[in-house]
Amino acid sequence: MSLMSRTVQIRQHGGPEELQWVDLPVGDPGPGEIRIRHHAIGLNFIDVYHRTGLYPLNMPATIGMEAAGVVEAVGEGVTHLQVGDRAAYASPPPGSYCELRVMPAKCVCKLPDAIGFETGAAMMLKGLTAQYLLKKTLPVQGLQPGDQVLFHAAAGGVGLIACQWAKALGLQLIATAGTDAKCQLALANGAAHAINYRSEDFAQRVQQITGGKGVKVVYDSVGKDTWEQSLACLRPLGLMASFGNASGPVPPFAPGLLGTKGSLYVTRQTLFTHIATRASTQAMADDLFAVVAGGQVKIRIEQRYRLADVQQAHRDLEARKTIGSTIFTL
Ligand code: NDP
C-alpha cells in the first residue's frame, strides 16, 4: 500500500483561497532522491509568487521551498544522507507544504545536533540567501569591514538574518522597514541605522547617514516601489543587488541610466544559481550552520501557524504583518 501525505495544492494561480488540502500518494525515492518526513516547514515570499503566478507553475501544483525533518528512505547514489538523519533544505521543486515528500537529495543537508527542526525550517532558504548576498554577490570589489550597505525590508525573514550577519562581518548595514517598530527590531538585530521607508524619503536619509557618499551595495527585494530611489543611494561604481519583487517586478530600464548615476553595476540574483551543486550547497550551509550554532545569528521565529492555516499565513505575509521568520507546524 502506498504512503499518503496531507499536502497543500493549488489548481490555479490566484489568492490565498486557492491553497487547498489534498491527500497525495508518496512513492519510494528514485536515484538521487530521498523521502523526508517533515517536522516543520518554512514560509517564504517566493511561495506567494508561486501561488499568484508571478513565477508560473504547471497545474495542479504544490508549493513551498523550505522544511526540516527526518530522512525516511534514500535512493540509489545518495551518499551524504542516511535513513534516520535529521535534515533541512531550501530547494526546488516547490512542494514543501506537506507531511512527507520525495525530492532531490542534492540540496538537502544534515542538520547539526545543535540546530532544532523549527530553526532548520526557518533558516535554510532565508539564511542561504543572506549568505550569498553578503559573501558571494560582490565579485567586483568585495565588501570590507566598515563598508556601508543598504538593506530593504530588513525586519523580514531574510532581513533579520542579514542584519545580524552583516554586523558579525563588521559591515554598517542601513536598514529600511515599513513601521517604526520594525525599524527598532532591525536596530536590535545589528543594523547600524534604520529608516521607515513608508514615512521618510529613504534616499535622502541614506545620503545624510553616509555624508553624501552613498552606499557600496543596495540589497533590494522590494522591487517596483524602491528600485528608482535605491539607485540614488549608491556611490559611484556601487552595486544594485536586486533579489526580489515583494511590491511587484522592477520595470524595464535603459542601461544608460546606470552611466548617468555613476557607472553603477546591477545584478539580479537568485539562490538557486548558488545552490546548483551539492558542493556549493553544503559549503554555504556549513557557513550558515556555523554562525547559527555559534550564536552570531539567531533565527527569529516570530510567527507559527498550523499548516492547515496556510491561507491565513499567506494573508498575513502579503499584508506585511509578519516579522522575522515564519514556520508551519503539522
Ligand atoms: P519577508 O519576511 O521579508 O516579507 C516581505 C517584506 O517585504 C514585508 O514584510 C514588507 O516589509 C516588505 N514589503 C515591501 N513592500 C511590500 C509589498 N507591497 N507587499 C508585501 N511586502 C512588502 O519575506 P522573505 O524573508 O521570505 O523574503 C524577502 C524578500 O527576499 C522577498 O522579496 C523574496 O522574494 C526575496 N528572496 C529572494 C531570494 C533570491 O534568491 N532571489 C531568496 C529568498 C528571498 P516592510 O513592511 O518592512 O516593508
Residues whose N, C-alpha, C, O or C-beta is under 5 A from the ligand:
A	BS01	NDP	L43 N44 F45 I46 L125 T129 A153 G156 G157 V158 G159 T176 A177 G178 T179 K182 S221 V222 F243 G244 N245 A246 S247 Q269 T270 L271 L317 E318 R320 T322 G324
